[in-house]
Amino acid sequence: MDITVLLGVILGFGMMIYGIISGSGDFATFINIPSVIITVGGAISSAITANKKNVVFGIVKVIMNAIKEPKIDYVGTLRTLVSFSEKARREGLLSLEANLEEIQDPFLKKAVQLVVDGTEPEVLRSMMEIEIEMATAEMMDQKGFFDSLGTFGPAFGMIGTLVGLIQMLKSLNNPETLGPSMAVALITTLYGSILANIVGLPVAEKIAKRAADLELARRMILEGVLSIQAGENPRVLEEKLKSYLPSAEKAKYEAQVQGAGA
């Protein structure tokens, strides 16, 4: 589970509630069920309209994926690819078949299986790039649902405000109700901003960054497998794939290599 998603949302709501309580002390003023229905319900309904059927009907999975951090083991993957390269140079590509069962990453497993099966490099690259593109597109679809909440939340907040103002204008002959009516009208705008800036847009941004990280990791795997298939020197392969590592992961890898060689 990605604790930063939950931490950010909880802190966002917490800071907002603290600001309300410390400012006015009357938290009940900021609770209005019709405004919640207009803003949150309206944003969700438009998000349903705007997004693909599989995303909408799989919304529980989408939400769980949003708070679940995908495991990307750059260092372990690089070490595996280097070891496969060394083995393939010694014993041939077919020797990698014995390692297939121990591979946990489905993408790496499929790529190695294609190498063992004798797939042409151009065909292998094409097939695995399609896998990368499809996986990225799926995550972008999930991102799109939260983008929709970030887009439609403020819009429905404004719609709710307009509804409240219309109701307020109907009672202009009663000055005592103008202040409370205006406050209720503005609450929907507040709710829309909260939905967009605490939930919708931040979660969408998180998913986009995860998609970029996963794509980078898979492209590193693809490049490594193609290099193994081409019979490149393991040292050359290692240096080439290290360029894919984020700086922290690269330092971690080099520390492990130095520790193993000591």
C-alpha positions in Angstrom: 0.0 0.0 0.0 1.3 3.5 -0.9 1.1 5.3 2.4 1.7 8.7 0.7 -1.7 8.6 -1.0 -3.6 7.9 2.3 -1.3 10.3 4.2 -1.8 13.1 1.7 -5.6 12.8 1.6 -5.8 12.5 5.4 -3.6 15.5 5.9 -5.5 17.5 3.3 -8.8 16.9 5.1 -7.2 17.3 8.5 -5.7 20.7 7.7 -8.9 21.9 6.2 -11.0 20.8 9.2 -8.4 22.3 11.6 -8.6 25.6 9.7 -12.4 25.6 9.9 -12.6 24.8 13.6 -9.8 27.2 14.6 -11.3 30.0 12.4 -15.0 29.9 13.2 -15.4 27.1 15.6 -18.7 26.1 14.0 -18.0 23.0 11.9 -21.7 22.2 11.4 -22.0 25.3 9.2 -19.8 23.6 6.6 -21.9 20.5 6.4 -24.7 20.5 3.9 -26.0 17.2 2.5 -27.8 18.6 -0.6 -24.5 20.4 -1.5 -22.6 17.1 -1.2 -25.2 15.4 -3.4 -25.0 18.1 -6.1 -21.2 18.3 -6.1 -19.9 14.8 -5.4 -22.8 13.0 -7.0 -22.7 15.2 -10.0 -19.0 14.9 -10.5 -19.2 11.1 -10.2 -22.1 10.9 -12.6 -20.1 12.9 -15.2 -17.0 10.8 -14.6 -19.1 7.7 -15.3 -20.2 9.3 -18.6 -16.7 10.4 -19.6 -14.8 7.2 -18.9 -14.7 3.7 -20.3 -17.1 1.0 -19.2 -14.4 -1.3 -17.9 -13.1 1.5 -15.7 -16.5 2.5 -14.4 -17.6 -1.0 -13.6 -14.2 -1.8 -12.1 -14.2 1.3 -9.9 -13.3 -0.7 -6.8 -10.2 -2.1 -8.5 -9.3 1.4 -9.8 -9.5 2.8 -6.2 -7.5 -0.1 -4.8 -4.9 0.4 -7.5 -4.7 4.1 -6.6 -3.7 3.3 -3.1 -1.6 0.2 -3.9 2.0 0.9 -4.8 3.3 -1.3 -7.6 6.6 -3.1 -6.7 9.4 -2.0 -9.0 12.7 -3.7 -8.1 15.2 -2.0 -10.4 18.2 -3.4 -8.7 17.0 -7.0 -8.5 15.9 -6.9 -12.1 19.2 -5.5 -13.3 21.1 -8.2 -11.4 18.9 -10.9 -12.8 19.4 -9.6 -16.4 23.2 -9.5 -15.9 23.2 -13.1 -14.5 21.1 -14.3 -17.4 23.5 -12.6 -19.8 26.5 -14.3 -18.2 24.7 -17.7 -18.3 23.6 -17.2 -21.9 27.2 -16.4 -23.0 28.5 -19.6 -21.3 25.7 -22.1 -22.0 23.6 -20.6 -24.8 20.2 -19.0 -24.9 18.3 -22.3 -24.4 19.8 -22.6 -21.0 17.6 -19.8 -19.8 14.6 -22.1 -20.0 15.6 -23.6 -16.6 15.2 -20.1 -15.0 11.7 -19.4 -16.3 9.9 -20.8 -13.2 11.8 -18.6 -10.8 11.0 -15.3 -12.6 8.3 -13.4 -10.7 7.9 -10.5 -13.1 5.4 -11.5 -15.8 6.8 -9.1 -18.4 10.4 -10.4 -17.9 9.1 -14.0 -17.9 7.3 -13.5 -21.3 10.3 -11.8 -22.8 12.7 -14.5 -21.8 10.3 -17.2 -23.0 10.2 -15.5 -26.4 14.0 -15.6 -26.5 14.1 -19.3 -25.6 11.5 -20.0 -28.3 13.7 -18.4 -30.9 11.6 -15.4 -31.7 13.2 -12.9 -34.1 14.5 -9.8 -32.3 12.3 -7.4 -34.4 9.2 -9.5 -33.6 10.1 -9.8 -29.9 10.6 -6.0 -29.7 7.3 -5.3 -31.4 5.4 -7.7 -29.2 6.8 -6.5 -25.9 6.4 -2.8 -26.9 2.8 -3.5 -27.5 2.6 -5.0 -24.0 4.2 -1.8 -22.6 1.8 0.5 -24.5 -1.2 -1.5 -23.4 -0.2 -1.5 -19.7 0.5 2.2 -19.8 -2.8 2.9 -21.6 -4.7 0.9 -18.9 -3.1 3.0 -16.2 -3.9 6.2 -18.1 -7.6 5.1 -18.2 -7.5 4.8 -14.5 -5.9 8.2 -14.2 -8.6 9.6 -16.4 -11.3 8.7 -13.9 -9.6 10.8 -11.2 -8.9 13.6 -13.8 -12.6 13.6 -14.4 -13.3 14.1 -10.7 -10.8 17.0 -10.6 -12.4 18.6 -13.7 -16.1 18.1 -12.9 -15.9 18.6 -9.1 -15.4 22.4 -9.3 -17.9 22.6 -12.2 -20.6 21.0 -10.2 -19.6 23.1 -7.2 -20.3 26.2 -9.3 -23.6 24.6 -10.5 -24.6 24.1 -6.8 -23.7 27.7 -6.1 -25.9 28.9 -8.9 -28.8 26.8 -7.6 -28.2 28.3 -4.1 -28.1 31.8 -5.5 -31.4 31.3 -7.4 -33.0 30.1 -4.2 -31.6 33.0 -2.3 -32.9 35.5 -4.8 -36.4 34.1 -4.4 -36.3 35.3 -0.7 -34.8 38.8 -1.2 -37.9 40.2 0.6 -36.6 38.5 3.8 -33.2 40.0 4.6 -32.6 37.7 7.6 -32.2 34.7 5.3 -29.8 36.3 2.8 -26.7 35.6 4.9 -27.4 31.9 5.6 -28.6 31.3 2.1 -25.4 32.8 0.6 -23.3 30.6 2.9 -25.1 27.5 1.8 -24.7 28.5 -1.8 -20.9 28.9 -1.5 -20.5 25.6 0.3 -20.9 23.7 -3.0 -18.0 25.6 -4.5 -15.9 24.6 -1.5 -16.9 21.0 -1.8 -16.0 21.0 -5.5 -12.5 22.5 -4.8 -12.0 19.9 -2.1 -12.9 17.0 -4.3 -10.6 18.3 -7.1 -7.6 19.3 -5.1 -7.5 16.8 -2.3 -8.7 13.7 -4.1 -9.1 13.9 -7.9 -6.0 15.7 -9.3 -3.4 14.5 -6.8 -4.4 10.9 -7.2 -4.4 11.3 -11.0 -0.9 12.8 -10.8 0.3 9.9 -8.7 -1.0 7.3 -11.2 0.7 9.1 -14.1 4.1 9.0 -12.3 3.6 5.3 -11.5 2.8 4.6 -15.1 6.0 6.4 -16.1 8.1 4.4 -13.6 6.6 1.1 -14.8 7.2 2.0 -18.4 10.8 2.8 -17.7 11.3 -0.5 -15.8 9.8 -2.5 -18.6 11.8 -0.7 -21.3 15.0 -1.6 -19.3 13.9 -5.2 -19.2 13.2 -5.2 -23.0 16.5 -3.6 -23.8 18.3 -6.1 -21.5 16.6 -9.2 -23.0 17.3 -8.0 -26.6 21.0 -7.5 -25.6 21.1 -11.0 -24.2 19.6 -12.4 -27.4 22.2 -10.4 -29.4 25.0 -12.0 -27.3 26.3 -8.7 -26.0 29.1 -8.7 -23.4 27.5 -8.8 -19.9 29.6 -5.8 -18.8 28.4 -3.8 -21.7 24.8 -4.8 -21.0 25.2 -3.9 -17.3 26.6 -0.4 -18.1 23.8 0.2 -20.7 21.0 -0.8 -18.3 22.4 1.2 -15.4 21.5 4.3 -17.4 17.8 3.4 -16.9 18.2 3.5 -13.1 17.1 6.5 -11.0 20.1 8.0 -9.2 19.1 6.5 -5.8 18.6 3.0 -7.4 21.9 3.3 -9.2 23.8 4.1 -6.0 22.0 1.1 -4.3 23.0 -1.2 -7.2 26.6 -0.1 -7.1 26.8 -0.5 -3.4 25.4 -4.1 -3.7 27.9 -5.0 -6.4 30.8 -3.6 -4.4 29.6 -5.4 -1.3 29.4 -8.7 -3.3 32.8 -8.2 -4.7 34.5 -7.4 -1.4 
